[in-house]
Amino acid sequence: MENSDKNRKGVRTRAKRNDNVEMDAIDKTCGSDTSGVSMAPTAHLSDKRQSHELEMCKLRVEMQKEKIDELTKERDYLKEQLASALKKDKGSSKAISLSSNSSNDSSVESSSDALSDTSTSSSEVNKKQKKVNRKVKEKKNVKKSKKMEMKSGQRAQTPQQVVARYKKILRHFSRGGTMSSALKHVGVDRNTIVANAPIAELYIAVPNKFKELVQNHRSRDKLSAFATQCAAEIHENQSIEETVSALKSSNKLLPIQRKGI
């Protein structure tokens, strides 16, 4: 009898243990289900944030590629301008040298004529000398004007200079000119304007937003980075993007389309 009672107690003890194990398993399962539900929205937000960051990275990479192309073409353009200027300077120097020699020759001839022929007056010699000096001065003025033309096509250093240059092109384009003629008139290539266009577009479309961004722009920061920031501001804000599109349709902005946007 005692053995039978012990066996029954052992069975009941094992049954209780099994019940406890099953309850623990149920609690763990419920707990894991609850944590899965609470984690799902967080994972969704994380995926959405990563997707947004990936899009922004792609945009920055595209802008960097365009900037590289722009700098390469601008470098080639400046090389051509420098070579042309040096060639013209050499030609001007030779012309001035020839003019000086001819001036000396004419002075010598005039002096010889004055000595040999008393009918030649000193006033005629002075007139010839003044004529030569006037020609030399005109050549110098031409050279100076060419240097000023080259200076007008120099790179913009600040966002404000980018906006001023953009407005010059826009004025010429609005008068019925083409983009090519407007760019040639101002002395800048198309890639430069395309890369920096978001700065002027944001300035004209939403001046207040432009002021907020430009306050955080430091003089040592690159214009390409500021242009990328303006482009992102336009692209991420649908109302701003629609305003820019409307201004382009009404010729109040240049009809520039950028890749990847």
ABEGO torsion letter per residue (X at the ends): XAAAAAAAAAAAAAAAAAAAAAAAAAAAAAAAAAAAAAAAAAAAAAAAAAAAAAAAAAAAAAAAAAAAAAAAAAAAAAAAAAAAAAAAAAAAAAAAAAAAAAAAAAAAAAAAAAAABAABBAAAAAAAAAAAAAAAAAAAAAAAAAAAAAAAABBBABAAAAAAAAAAAAAAAAAGBBAAAAAAAAGBBAAAAAAAAAAAAAAAABAAAAAAAAAABBAABBAAAAAAAAAAAAAABAAAAAAAAAAAAAGABBBBBBBGX
